């Protein structure tokens, strides 16, 4: 199905939502394939040649992701993905990335992700830059400012203080 979607044969919302049901599977391989579909950047030339609405353009980086805006119920998909983070140790970073992109794309109110991301914001966390990027991407004007304030305070205390080395401050 993914190949058919990428070739433009089955490039409708129904196909995207069938692929999204793989996140409810107990098979880690299916979850990984669905993650790859939703987080893979489309070929730039194919995106430029395409006049279809099936490609979402990230407002910050002009990266293009397939099918994000075609998900029928993005709120329940985000909740399903969040449960995957809490129960599985594999693929946490791609799941966090997908959650933040869905929140950004659909302006969702999913409050549980912000404290979770805040807890991961430590200089010694692997891939902390990706965590910070996901936190920034999941922020929009509908998010409660107190949640954002908590994340900003954590960044200031963990990354931007006199006791931190220059590289850590640069990340913050």
N, C-alpha and C positions, 0 to 999 in steps of 0.2 A: 504494500500500500504506500509506503514511504517513497519508494522509487516511482510509483505511478504519480504521486503528488508532485515530486520534484520534476518529473517530465511534463507536467501540466495536463495530464490525462484526467486524473481524479483530483482536482484542486479546489474542492468545495468545502464548506463548513462541516458537512457530514463526515467526510474523510478525516479531517482534523480531529473531530470529536471521537471518532472510533479509535484513532491513535492515542488520544488522551485517556481512553479507558484502560490502557495498558498500565497506568499508574496504580490501578486497583488490583493488579495481578500480584500473586505471591511469588512469581518467577522473576528473580533479579535481572535476568537477561532481557526480558520484555521491558522492564522499567528502564534499563540502561538504553535500550534502542529508542524508546519514546523520549527520554531525556536528550539523546543525541539529535533527534528530529527537531525538538523545540528549541534547542540552544545552538545549533549549528548555524553559522553565518552563511547565508546564501552567496553563491558566486556573484561578484559585483557586476560583471558584464551581463549575466543572465537577468539580474535584477534591473539593470538599466534598459535592457531590451524588452522587459515585460511591462505591459500597461495594466496588468491585473491588480486587484486590490488584495490579493492573498499574501502579499509581502508587507511586513511591518517594518518601518524604519525607526530606529532608535533616535530620539530627539537629540541626544547628546553626542553620539559618535557616528551617526549615519550608517550604522551597521544594520543589516537587514536579517530578520528572523522570520521563518515561515510560520504562518498559521496562528500566531498569538491572538490576534484580534478576532479570529473565527471561532474561538471556544464559546460554546453556548452558555455554560455556567462557570465563569472563571473563579467565582468565590468558592464554590465547592471543590474545584480543582486545586486551588491554593490550600484549602483545608486538608485535602487528601495528601498533597505534597508535604505539608507540615507534619502530618502523622508519619510519613515515611522518614523524615529527618529524625524524629523522636525515637523511632523503632529500629532503624537500620543505620549501620555505621558506614555503609558504602555510599558513594556518590553524594555525599552531603553538600559539597560545594556546588556541583551543577544544579542540585535541587534548590539550594538557596538562590542561585542565580536566576533560575526559572521563576521562582516565587516572586522575586523582586521585579522581574520584567512583567509578569502578569499584573502585579499590583500597580506598576507604573502605567502600563498600557490601558488598563481598565479603571484606573483611579479607585482601587478597592480599599475598603477599610478592614484590614486584617491586623488587629492590634497586637497579636501574640508574637509576630515576627520581630518587632522592634526591641523588646527586652531580650529575646533570644540572640539577636545580632549584637546587642550591647554586651552581653556576657562573653561573646567571642572576641570582642575588641581588646586584645592584649598584644603587646609587642612580640611576645614569643609564640603566638598562635601561627601555625603554618598557613600560608596564603592569606595573611591578614589584609593585604591590599585588595583581594577579591571580596573579603567580608565588608571592607569599607566601601567598595564600589557598589556592592549589593545594597548596603544601607542607604547610600546616596540615591541609587536608582529607585528604591522603594518609597522614597519621600516625594510627596506631592502636596498640593495645597489643601487637601481634604484631611490630612493627618493631623491629629491633635498635637499642638505645639509643645505640650509637656513631654510627649514621647521623644520628639526631636531634640528638645532641650537636654533630656537625659543622655541621648547619644552624643551630643556635642560636648557635654561635660565629661563623659567617659573618654572621648578622644582627647580632650584637653588634659585630663589628669594622667592618662596612660601614655600619651605620645608627645605632648608639648609641655614639658616642664624642665627645670634646670638639671634634674638628675638623669635625663635621657641623653643618649649619644646622638650625634647629628643624623645618622641614618634613620633612627626611630622618629625623630622630629620631622624629618622629611616625609616619612610615610604619613604621619598625622596631619 
